């Protein structure tokens, strides 16, 4: 059961990244071997700071795959991917990814996960839910002629 949840989470993140790779600016085609997780994540953050989200996603996904046994790296990458969606105002996607990340903290091995991504994820998810509620409310408002 736990393994299926983790696989489903990974599949969702991979699908989101694949969708983003189909658009945006040109990104490097690969990440050099031998880089540490910290170096890859640093490159992702630098790309994100330049609004080069395609490259940022590529780096985060690479770090997540190469260091899949390091739950801290996996959680950080998943958080950052969800946060980029939030920054881009893709609230539905951001919500789904934050919920997927936070679901990890309901698993038996949650004590092994870095708590900061849970705390930050809950805070941003609350903001996302507020934005989605506001969007739904404004969509239901009748237009006056």
N, C-alpha and C positions, 0 to 999 in steps of 0.2 A: 504494500500500500504506500509506504513512504517513498519507495523507489519510483513508483508510478507518478506520484506527485512531483517529485524532483524532475523526472523526465518530461512531464507535461509543462512544468515551469520553463525548463530549458528549451523545449520546442516552441513555446510562445515567444520567448525572447529572440530566438533564432529567426522565427517568422517575421517578427517586427523589424529586425535588422535587415532581413532580405528585402522587405518592402522598401525600406529607406535606401538600400543600395541601388534600387532601380531608378532613382532620381538623384538630383543634387549634383554637386561639382565633382570633378575627377579626383579620386583618392589614390593613394599608393596602392599597388596591387597586392603587396604582401608586407608582413612585419618581419624584420630581420630575426633570424634565429639567435639565441643567446641573450636576448634582452630579458631582464628581470620583470616580474609583474609590475613593480613600482615604475620602471622605465616605460613600459607599455602604457600604463595608466597615465603617467605624466604626459606622454605624447597625445593621448586621447583628450586630456584636459586642455592642452595647448590648442588642439584642433577645435575643440568646443568653444574655447575663448575667442577663436577667430570665426565663429559661426560656420565652421566646416564640419557639419554634423555627420556627413557620410564618412569622413575619415575618422571622426571620433567613434562612431558606431563600430567601424572596422577594428579599431584598436581595442575597444572594450570587449567586443566579441572574441577577438584573438586572445586577450588576456583570460577571459572566462574559459575558453576552450583549453588553452595551454596549462592553466593552473586550476583545472576543475576540481582538484582534490583540496584546494585551499579555500575553505568556505568564506573566509574574509575577503578574498579577491573576488569570488563569485558574487557575494552580496554587494560589494562596492560597485562592481560593473553593472549589476542589475539595477541598483539604485540610480547610478549616473545615467543609464539609458532612459529610465522612467523620468528622471528629472529633465533630461533634454526634451522629451515629449512635452513635459509641463511648460518649459520655457518657450516652446514653439506653439503653445496653446492648442495642442492636440490632446485635449483633456480626456477623451474616452480611452485613447491608447495609454495615456499616462496612468489613468485609474486602473486599468487592467494590469499593467505591469507592476504598479505599486502593490496591488492586491496579491499578485503572484509572489512578489518579494516577501510581503508580510505573512503570507501563508507558511513560508519556511519557518517562521517563529512559532508556529503551532505544531511543529513536528517534534518527535521525541528528542532529537539531537539539537534542539533550539539553544540549549545552554552553551553550545560550541560556537554560536554565531555572534558576530560583533554587534553589540547592542545599539551603537550609534545609528546604524542604518534602519533599525526598527523605529527608533525615536524620530529620526528625520523623515522616514517614510510615512509614519502616522501623521506628522505635522503637514507635510505636503499633500497627502491624500485628503486630509480635511479641507485644505484650500481647493483642491481639485473638485471635491464634492460640492463645495460652495459655488464654484464657477459653473459646474454642470447644472446645479439647481437654478442658478440665475439665468442661464441660457434657456432652460426648459420653461421657466416662468415667463421670460420675455417672448418666447415662441408661442405661448398660449394667450398672450395679450391680444385682444381684438383690435384690429386696426380701425381707426376712425376716418371716415371719408373727408 
